[in-house]
Amino acid sequence: MRIFKRIDKFILKQFCLLFAGTFFICLFIFIMQFLWKWVDELIGKGLSLDVLGRFFFYASMTLVPMSLPLAVLLASLITFGNLGERLELLAMKAAGIPLVRILRPVLLFVVCVTAGSFYFQNVIAPQSSKQLYALIYSIRQKSPELEIPEGVFYNEIPGYNLFVERKDVDRGMLYGIMIYNQGSNFDDTQVVLADSGRLQSTADQKYLQLTLYDGQRFRNMQNTGSAMDHTTVPYMRETFKSEVDLIPFDVSLNEMDANLFNSNAQAKDLKQLTLGIDSLIHLLDSTGRSQYVQYSYGFLAQTRLDGRKDSAAIVDGARRDTLILDSVYAHLTPNQESRVARTALDRVASGVSQTDMMLDMSAFNNRSLRLHYVERHKKFTLSLACILFFFIGASLGAIIRKGGLGVPVVISVIIFIIYYIINISGENLAKNGIWVIAFGAWLSTMVLTPIAIWLTWKSNQDSAVFNIEAYQKLFKRILNKLNL
């Protein structure tokens, strides 16, 4: 007995052709959206075709799992919409073939697509993400004159801290410039203030040409008089109308090692995510225990009253946690009170600083842990979305019975936008610790599953879900029962 009959091959052929076309269309749309996000990093950098080709290749590999669900939704909606519009779906049902049997060959293909999506997310996408992050970071460093922010000190140029009040990107001009030139020691430090300027790469890509207009230079200098004359000159002031400096800086594309991004959650497969989660949990637990021990017993362990006859009794009392601080402080001399107060203030300030540092570290590790959890759930939810979108698209196509690129495209885009908004919102709430991680990561799946089941049941019952007359009749019956 043949597994795939002629009707199965016919339906599968219709779907596969549409799926191949819609997949590349969806992938192209996502690549364009990704390019729009990073277009400022690429323009004006003089990148070769090889670099641009690798950039688009790595980006496309990371976007394949996102493109597959939308391609499945659009292809299934058009396929079964065409079958319904040409009355082929009606003929199959009239021949006694249920809708579930009609969907079976395409469902098997979509299951294979789901497995491929999981493989991409678990094997190919992490490697591509590492290479993409490394390439983007390298491109950012290629032409630092394009990366200088407004109102913030920029220190990516070795030996220089550059502050720019305002930029004119179209003209390539910088306004309100302040430069700290850090020499080999304090005496070599220079401060330059300029009304405007321009920073650009030289033709050989080995230097940055800094052209300044209407500025002043302040330079620390030591008096070079006689050996007996130790008079120090605070600084030397120099005023200029125009000045050109050459800063040694290789602005050619030097690609960094992609392994530096191994700690990124998006650059890990399922096994690495599990190991990363275990490591972060152990790190957070050990940090919490160390903080508990320090704040529970640190003060008593550090309490010392040198030179007192009853120090042994005090230490013994500290071990028993029966130390009475007021009585001990009352027996101190004024000098000892002042010293103890200064020591206590220093320890409190040190403790506050250390606590703030540990809070920042714990917050960073907690967020990293949540990112690892979300990425691990995402490998399953994004794959299962292919199956759910298939049932939604096939059911809607059988109900609407409209093929082509008109109504199906509009419906597919609306459904995917709703899914994307729900998915991104749930993931962000989970990453920020507002929601439970599993609930936020699986929110979109929990919303799609009942919709897919309901639409499949409706289409199998030949129910007119989008028949306006049916809803008008239902509304009239309700009004009649209410005597309105």
VOGU-3710 file (C-alpha; in Angstrom, 3 decimals, decimal comma):
1> mrifkridkf> 0,000/0,000/0,000  1,412/3,331/-1,042  1,885/5,882/1,721  1,515/8,853/-0,595  -1,265/8,561/-3,106  -1,747/10,663/-6,197  -3,933/13,173/-4,377  -1,292/13,527/-1,664  1,400/14,235/-4,251  -0,874/16,787/-5,897
11> ilkqfcllfa> -1,503/18,681/-2,650  2,130/18,410/-1,555  3,358/19,736/-4,900  1,037/22,735/-4,644  2,248/23,504/-1,131  5,992/22,973/-1,697  6,151/25,322/-4,667  4,391/28,061/-2,720  6,443/27,370/0,405  9,747/27,759/-1,465
21> gtfficlfif> 8,637/31,079/-2,919  7,141/32,497/0,274  10,141/31,403/2,335  12,619/33,394/0,253  10,244/36,359/0,189  9,895/36,281/3,981  13,635/35,837/4,438  14,292/38,800/2,162  11,854/40,955/4,150  13,510/40,049/7,463
31> imqflwkwvd> 16,981/40,698/6,004  15,859/44,132/4,822  14,463/44,868/8,278  17,762/43,724/9,814  19,716/45,813/7,305  17,653/48,875/8,175  18,654/48,408/11,807  22,389/48,298/11,026  22,531/50,484/7,929  24,295/53,278/9,836
41> eligkglsld> 27,110/50,861/10,677  27,684/49,941/7,029  27,391/53,207/5,115  30,612/55,054/4,427  32,912/52,330/5,796  34,336/51,284/2,402  33,523/47,625/3,019  34,475/45,085/0,386  31,985/42,791/-1,324  33,422/39,868/0,632
51> vlgrfffyas> 32,650/41,523/3,975  29,154/42,547/2,864  28,491/39,067/1,513  29,472/37,451/4,819  27,398/40,002/6,711  24,254/39,136/4,753  24,994/35,405/4,887  25,389/35,303/8,678  22,314/37,502/9,090  20,225/35,252/6,852
61> mtlvpmslpl> 21,295/32,142/8,775  20,138/33,688/12,044  16,823/34,806/10,481  15,880/31,453/8,914  14,048/30,194/12,065  11,943/33,375/12,137  11,136/33,179/8,422  9,946/29,559/8,454  6,736/30,048/10,525  5,591/32,985/8,389
71> avllaslitf> 6,384/31,075/5,193  4,386/28,060/6,439  1,436/30,294/7,363  1,403/32,098/4,038  1,951/28,971/1,911  -0,727/26,913/3,681  -3,231/29,770/3,518  -2,667/30,279/-0,235  -2,570/26,547/-1,012  -5,830/25,603/0,648
81> gnlgerlell> -7,384/28,894/-0,381  -6,650/27,998/-4,004  -8,056/24,510/-3,503  -11,224/25,963/-2,005  -11,582/28,655/-4,672  -11,254/26,073/-7,482  -13,756/23,786/-5,672  -11,109/21,051/-5,522  -11,349/20,965/-1,739  -15,123/20,605/-1,991
91> amkaagiplv> -14,735/17,711/-4,450  -12,364/15,916/-2,078  -14,818/16,275/0,800  -17,687/15,121/-1,450  -15,657/12,006/-2,239  -15,642/11,179/1,479  -12,123/12,411/2,285  -12,110/14,268/5,618  -10,128/17,476/6,010  -7,686/15,861/8,440
101> rilrpvllfv> -6,792/13,287/5,763  -6,340/16,071/3,197  -3,960/17,890/5,529  -1,873/14,797/6,316  0,805/14,979/3,548  1,423/18,677/4,129  1,465/18,125/7,892  4,234/15,527/7,514  6,221/18,006/5,448  5,681/20,756/8,036
111> vcvtagsfyf> 6,885/18,399/10,783  10,117/18,009/8,795  10,294/21,803/8,487  9,844/22,051/12,275  12,737/19,634/12,814  14,839/21,683/10,382  13,951/24,875/12,238  15,092/23,344/15,515  18,330/22,186/13,869  18,994/25,682/12,562
121> qnviapqssk> 18,369/27,226/15,968  20,470/24,691/17,819  23,421/24,221/15,453  23,693/26,765/12,650  22,185/29,926/14,177  24,486/30,012/17,276  27,609/29,774/15,126  26,257/32,356/12,698  25,365/34,665/15,600  28,930/34,572/16,915
131> qlyaliysir> 30,368/35,344/13,503  27,804/38,101/12,936  28,496/39,791/16,289  32,247/39,652/15,668  31,833/41,103/12,181  29,548/43,922/13,377  31,962/44,833/16,172  34,871/44,846/13,718  32,928/47,056/11,299  32,173/49,473/14,138
141> qkspeleipe> 35,888/49,855/14,844  36,804/50,354/11,192  35,951/54,057/10,959  35,739/55,545/14,453  34,985/59,028/13,102  31,479/57,791/12,316  30,921/56,363/15,785  31,626/59,419/17,938  28,463/60,084/20,003  27,116/63,473/20,993
151> gvfyneipgy> 27,485/64,685/24,577  29,526/61,662/25,712  33,285/61,147/26,017  34,563/58,751/23,346  37,693/56,779/24,282  37,988/54,183/21,501  40,961/56,057/20,001  44,042/55,001/22,033  45,444/57,847/24,136  42,548/60,217/23,427
161> nlfverkdvd> 39,282/61,114/25,158  37,106/63,026/22,721  33,961/64,973/23,598  31,666/66,368/20,889  28,737/68,610/21,720  27,032/68,325/18,323  27,556/66,544/14,983  26,561/67,397/11,429  26,510/64,007/9,738  25,763/65,379/6,264
171> rgmlygimiy> 28,791/67,696/6,266  30,963/65,482/8,457  31,590/68,321/10,934  32,005/68,164/14,716  31,122/71,121/16,955  32,026/71,946/20,547  35,101/69,720/20,677  37,060/68,904/23,841  40,051/66,540/23,630  42,143/65,037/26,411
181> nqgsnfddtq> 45,416/63,786/24,943  46,941/61,380/27,449  50,709/61,222/27,107  53,186/58,864/28,726  52,926/60,709/32,052  51,084/63,581/33,697  53,455/66,217/32,330  52,592/65,212/28,757  48,826/65,625/29,155  47,212/68,082/26,753
191> vvladsgrlq> 43,730/69,571/26,680  42,399/70,954/23,394  39,247/73,046/23,024  37,966/73,826/19,536  34,885/75,454/18,109  34,597/72,893/15,283  36,544/70,205/13,506  36,585/67,218/11,239  37,863/63,674/11,839  38,458/61,397/8,868
201> stadqkylql> 40,683/58,550/7,775  43,693/59,047/5,546  43,897/57,398/2,153  46,243/54,636/3,371  43,843/53,818/6,271  46,742/54,054/8,751  46,000/57,417/10,385  43,117/59,560/11,516  43,341/63,137/10,270  41,993/65,506/12,917
211> tlydgqrfrn> 41,379/69,034/11,589  40,461/71,627/14,244  39,242/75,193/13,790  39,295/78,170/16,192  40,662/76,483/19,278  43,095/76,539/22,157  45,605/73,983/23,393  46,615/73,676/27,039  49,760/71,671/27,761  51,419/70,789/31,070
221> mqntgsamdh> 55,111/71,534/31,022  58,085/71,553/33,396  60,397/74,567/33,588  63,657/73,806/31,778  65,734/76,476/33,571  68,807/75,958/35,733  69,122/73,012/38,058  68,679/75,332/41,070  65,474/76,790/39,627  62,598/74,443/40,482
231> ttvpymretf> 59,860/76,863/39,479  56,962/74,941/37,902  54,922/76,351/35,050  51,316/75,036/35,366  50,571/74,920/31,646  51,281/76,476/28,285  48,409/77,992/26,305  48,382/77,987/22,516  45,719/79,564/20,310  45,170/78,494/16,714
241> ksevdlipfd> 42,829/79,214/13,828  43,344/75,915/12,068  45,355/72,852/13,004  45,804/69,394/11,519  46,936/66,410/13,614  47,667/62,887/12,423  46,729/60,192/14,934  48,221/56,718/14,351  45,207/54,451/14,048  44,787/51,515/11,680
251> vslnemdanl> 41,189/51,871/10,491  41,301/48,874/8,171  38,929/46,039/8,997  40,612/43,868/11,623  38,206/41,092/12,443  38,100/40,037/16,043  37,888/36,463/17,267  34,301/35,192/17,248  35,017/33,027/20,312  34,941/36,180/22,443
261> fnsnaqakdl> 31,150/36,029/22,140  30,846/32,472/23,451  29,216/33,744/26,653  26,341/35,297/24,710  23,135/33,297/25,174  22,220/33,585/21,479  25,557/32,024/20,542  24,947/28,775/22,467  23,263/25,531/21,574  20,912/23,628/23,869
271> kqltlgidsl> 23,681/21,781/25,717  25,749/24,914/26,210  22,691/26,817/27,459  22,035/24,123/30,059  25,660/24,230/31,239  25,542/28,030/31,301  22,375/27,991/33,406  23,936/25,592/35,907  27,066/27,750/36,128  25,093/30,954/36,657
281> ihlldstgrs> 22,898/29,358/39,327  26,011/28,110/41,148  27,604/31,560/40,853  24,531/33,320/42,228  24,221/30,832/45,091  27,885/31,170/46,051  27,654/34,968/45,876  24,580/34,972/48,096  26,195/32,672/50,648  29,369/34,762/50,776
291> qyvqysygfl> 27,341/37,916/51,315  25,310/36,258/54,062  28,417/35,062/55,875  30,095/38,434/55,514  27,188/40,481/56,853  26,206/37,956/59,522  29,613/37,362/61,057  31,947/39,879/59,427  31,505/42,610/62,026  32,030/40,322/64,964
301> aqtrldgrkd> 35,035/38,701/63,317  36,615/42,116/62,626  35,893/43,648/66,037  39,183/44,285/67,831  39,985/46,451/70,830  43,753/46,367/71,020  45,404/47,215/74,340  42,390/46,574/76,569  42,712/44,179/79,483  39,285/42,690/78,899
311> saaivdgarr> 39,857/42,073/75,174  39,784/38,316/75,701  36,424/38,573/77,392  35,133/40,823/74,610  36,281/38,420/71,919  34,788/35,534/73,861  31,562/37,486/74,151  31,662/38,217/70,414  31,910/34,511/69,726  28,758/34,042/71,810
321> dtlildsvya> 27,085/37,024/70,048  26,588/38,723/73,448  28,740/41,791/72,814  27,136/44,984/74,259  28,460/47,809/72,114  27,177/50,719/74,237  28,933/49,537/77,367  32,198/48,946/75,500  32,030/52,360/73,813  31,405/54,095/77,151
331> hltpnqesrv> 34,760/52,876/78,523  36,790/54,288/75,636  38,949/57,406/75,859  38,140/60,377/73,567  40,997/59,467/71,239  39,795/55,880/71,073  36,221/57,062/70,419  37,413/59,210/67,523  39,478/56,366/66,102  36,615/53,895/66,466
341> artaldrvas> 34,200/56,341/64,811  36,542/56,881/61,854  37,101/53,150/61,521  33,360/52,492/61,651  32,653/55,139/59,002  35,370/53,703/56,753  33,968/50,202/57,156  30,434/51,385/56,487  31,519/53,239/53,347  33,494/50,206/52,211
351> gvsqtdmmld> 30,532/47,947/52,947  28,123/50,180/51,031  30,486/50,312/48,053  30,968/46,564/48,116  27,222/46,010/48,460  26,510/48,234/45,451  29,097/46,346/43,451  27,621/42,997/44,470  24,112/44,236/43,632  25,233/45,257/40,151
361> msafnnrslr> 26,995/41,945/39,684  23,983/39,979/40,920  21,626/41,975/38,660  23,877/41,296/35,672  24,111/37,582/36,455  20,364/37,357/37,079  19,586/38,957/33,729  22,111/36,706/32,005  20,438/33,702/33,651  17,012/34,814/32,427
371> lhyverhkkf> 18,393/35,333/28,919  19,735/31,776/28,937  16,369/30,411/30,047  14,481/32,395/27,406  16,828/31,288/24,639  16,440/27,659/25,677  12,634/27,924/25,586  12,769/29,863/22,325  14,380/26,959/20,481  11,207/24,953/21,092
381> tlslacilff> 8,535/27,648/20,826  9,782/29,025/17,501  9,922/25,508/16,059  6,414/24,579/17,258  5,115/27,806/15,720  5,550/26,181/12,278  2,996/23,470/13,129  0,564/25,883/14,769  0,767/28,296/11,842  0,139/25,435/9,453
391> figaslgaii> -3,141/24,490/11,147  -4,172/28,149/11,338  -3,285/28,847/7,701  -4,761/25,642/6,284  -7,985/26,051/8,259  -8,393/29,689/7,271  -7,696/28,822/3,633  -10,347/26,111/3,686  -12,854/28,480/5,311  -12,184/31,652/3,306
401> rkgglgvpvv> -11,639/29,839/-0,031  -9,628/32,715/-1,461  -6,283/32,072/-3,142  -3,681/34,273/-4,732  -1,635/36,999/-3,072  -4,492/39,289/-2,032  -6,562/38,333/0,986  -4,185/35,524/2,161  -1,231/37,894/2,358  -3,183/40,460/4,360
411> isviifiiyy> -4,497/37,847/6,788  -1,069/36,232/7,156  0,631/39,538/7,900  -1,995/40,474/10,491  -1,758/37,093/12,223  2,045/37,136/12,243  2,202/40,708/13,542  -0,104/39,759/16,425  2,017/36,670/17,120  5,246/38,713/16,930
421> iinisgenla> 3,961/41,369/19,325  2,784/38,763/21,840  6,027/36,810/21,527  8,326/39,833/21,930  6,256/41,203/24,821  6,311/37,885/26,659  10,049/37,429/26,145  10,860/40,968/27,297  8,733/40,578/30,428  10,486/37,280/31,141
431> kngiwviafg> 13,959/38,763/30,508  13,248/41,682/32,843  12,050/39,371/35,615  8,490/40,749/35,625  6,886/37,455/34,591  7,752/33,841/35,207  10,259/32,869/32,520  8,369/29,834/31,227  5,080/31,744/31,054  6,608/34,677/29,163
441> awlstmvltp> 8,522/32,442/26,738  5,503/30,212/25,978  2,878/32,982/25,935  2,630/33,138/22,144  2,327/29,345/21,928  -0,420/29,316/24,547  -2,320/31,932/22,546  -1,892/30,199/19,179  -2,745/26,665/20,306  -6,455/27,178/21,141
451> iaiwltwksn> -6,882/29,323/18,019  -5,380/26,577/15,838  -7,572/23,903/17,453  -10,732/25,994/17,111  -10,098/26,923/13,469  -9,255/23,319/12,555  -12,480/22,108/14,176  -14,502/24,829/12,433  -13,021/24,060/9,019  -13,591/20,335/9,493
461> qdsavfniea> -17,255/21,088/10,274  -17,529/23,360/7,207  -18,522/26,184/9,491  -18,856/29,660/8,032  -16,628/31,466/10,504  -16,339/34,588/8,383  -19,872/34,567/7,012  -21,361/37,934/7,983  -24,928/36,742/7,398  -24,505/33,961/9,957
471> yqklfkriln> -23,446/36,470/12,610  -26,313/38,778/11,654  -28,787/35,948/12,144  -27,220/35,030/15,484  -27,357/38,654/16,607  -31,039/38,910/15,586  -31,919/35,730/17,514  -30,264/37,154/20,618  -32,179/40,405/20,275  -35,468/38,508/19,789
481> klnl> -34,858/36,515/22,964  -34,177/39,725/24,841  -37,338/41,283/23,351  -35,389/44,211/21,957
//
